[in-house]
Amino acid sequence: MNKQELERLTHIRISEAASLLAASQFNGAYYLAGYALECALKACIAKKVNQYDFPNKKLAEDSYSHDLTKLVGVSGLKQELLQKEKSDQAFAVNWAVAKDWSEQARYDSNIGQAKANDLYSAITDNNNGVLSWLKTYW
């Protein structure tokens, strides 16, 4: 999987999440919205890897995490995230919502409309969304 494939998957998964929200399928929408964010963070990590470099073992192992906060660290964007949170309160709120997503959501059948909409909005907001911020680092 390369950076361009991860970017493409990000767009596919967020589009699928939108479709599921529109169909009132909130569990799947929530899971796929978070998964789209995971793919976006992994695209940022992939950008750091040089084509012919032997991979750093710790970086490679840590990249297989589903923990969004950990992936921010692996991507090298921790300081940028802290600065963005300090300078943009709406973004800070969106990150607070998004960072709580977990791949374990795939087993949750009790996600309501509000929680699914909140995550989707936190990720996709054009002005202060987490995804629009991450795209500046792709």
PyMOL commands that set and color helices and strands:
alter all, ss='L'
color gray80, all
select helices_A, chain A and resi 3-22+26-48+57-62+68-75+78-87+89-98+103-107+113-124+130-135
alter helices_A, ss='H'
color red, helices_A
deselect
rebuild
show_as cartoon
